[in-house]
């Protein structure tokens, strides 16, 4: 219980005055802090770096989407044109022309795009002409 209270107090200090100024120790200098304080400071610094990385990735994604001159959408990592068909499984996405249908292999989940007028053999995951 004492450790939890100590952690919460240190966390409040980190937020209010910054992780480096909150303690009288320097994690880069051996022996200047006790093990728990050093670990908390290092964890806080890693958390701050990860939050910064996430914010940077979100910003880059927003810029990428805004920079696209055509209307469209993501189908997993694939960028599909507006009105395209999106076929996706656990690993990837495929874009098909409007009217195409998605055909999935039953065991592997591999995707085939069936052209309009074709039909999916659900036992094999392959497209067949009608």
C-alpha positions in Angstrom: 0.0 0.0 0.0 2.8 2.4 0.8 4.4 1.7 -2.6 1.2 2.5 -4.3 0.8 5.8 -2.5 4.5 6.6 -3.2 4.0 5.8 -6.9 0.8 7.9 -7.1 2.6 10.8 -5.4 5.6 10.5 -7.8 3.2 10.3 -10.8 1.5 13.5 -9.7 4.9 15.2 -9.4 5.8 14.0 -12.9 2.7 15.5 -14.3 3.0 18.8 -12.5 6.7 19.7 -12.8 8.2 17.2 -15.3 9.9 13.9 -14.7 13.4 15.2 -14.6 12.7 17.9 -12.1 10.5 15.8 -9.9 13.3 13.9 -8.2 16.7 15.0 -6.9 18.3 12.2 -8.9 19.7 11.8 -12.3 18.9 8.4 -13.8 22.0 8.7 -16.0 24.3 9.0 -13.0 24.9 5.7 -11.2 24.0 5.7 -7.5 22.3 9.1 -7.5 18.8 7.6 -6.9 17.4 4.5 -5.2 16.3 1.7 -7.5 12.6 2.4 -7.2 12.9 6.1 -8.1 15.2 5.4 -11.0 12.9 2.7 -12.4 9.9 5.1 -12.1 11.7 7.9 -13.8 12.9 5.6 -16.6 9.4 4.2 -17.0 7.9 7.7 -17.2 10.5 8.7 -19.8 9.7 5.6 -21.9 6.0 6.3 -21.6 6.4 9.9 -22.7 8.5 8.8 -25.7 5.9 6.2 -26.7 3.1 8.8 -26.4 5.1 11.1 -28.6 5.7 8.3 -31.2 2.0 7.5 -31.3 1.1 11.2 -31.7 3.6 11.4 -34.5 2.2 8.4 -36.3 -1.3 9.7 -36.0 -0.2 13.0 -37.5 1.6 11.3 -40.3 -1.5 9.2 -41.1 -3.7 12.3 -41.2 -1.3 14.1 -43.5 -1.1 11.0 -45.8 -4.9 10.8 -46.0 -5.2 14.5 -46.6 -2.5 14.5 -49.3 -4.3 11.9 -51.3 -5.9 13.6 -54.3 -8.5 10.9 -54.9 -11.4 9.9 -52.9 -10.9 6.5 -51.4 -10.5 4.5 -48.2 -8.1 2.0 -46.6 -8.8 -1.7 -46.8 -6.3 -2.8 -44.3 -3.0 -1.4 -45.7 -4.4 -1.2 -49.3 -5.8 2.1 -50.5 -9.0 1.6 -52.5 -10.7 3.9 -54.9 -14.1 5.2 -53.9 -16.9 2.7 -54.6 -14.3 -0.2 -54.8 -15.0 -3.5 -53.1 -12.8 -4.2 -50.1 -11.9 -7.8 -49.3 -10.0 -8.4 -46.1 -8.8 -11.2 -43.9 -6.7 -11.3 -40.8 -3.5 -10.4 -42.7 -4.2 -8.1 -45.6 -6.8 -6.4 -47.8 -7.5 -6.3 -51.5 -9.4 -3.8 -53.6 -11.7 -4.9 -56.3 -13.7 -3.1 -59.0 -17.3 -2.3 -58.2 -19.3 -5.4 -58.7 -16.5 -7.8 -57.8 -17.1 -10.3 -55.0 -14.7 -11.6 -52.4 -13.9 -15.3 -52.4 -12.0 -16.8 -49.4 -10.2 -20.1 -49.3 -11.8 -22.1 -46.4 -8.6 -23.0 -44.5 -6.0 -20.4 -45.4 -8.3 -17.5 -45.8 -6.5 -16.5 -49.0 -8.6 -13.9 -50.9 -9.6 -14.2 -54.6 -11.5 -11.4 -56.3 -14.3 -12.7 -58.5 -15.2 -10.6 -61.5 -18.8 -9.7 -62.1 -20.5 -12.7 -63.6 -18.2 -15.2 -61.9 -19.1 -17.1 -58.8 -17.1 -18.2 -55.7 -16.6 -21.9 -55.0 -16.8 -21.8 -51.2 -15.2 -25.2 -51.0 -12.0 -24.2 -52.8 -12.0 -20.5 -52.5 -11.6 -20.1 -56.3 -13.7 -18.1 -58.8 -15.5 -19.9 -61.6 -17.2 -18.5 -64.7 -21.0 -19.1 -64.9 
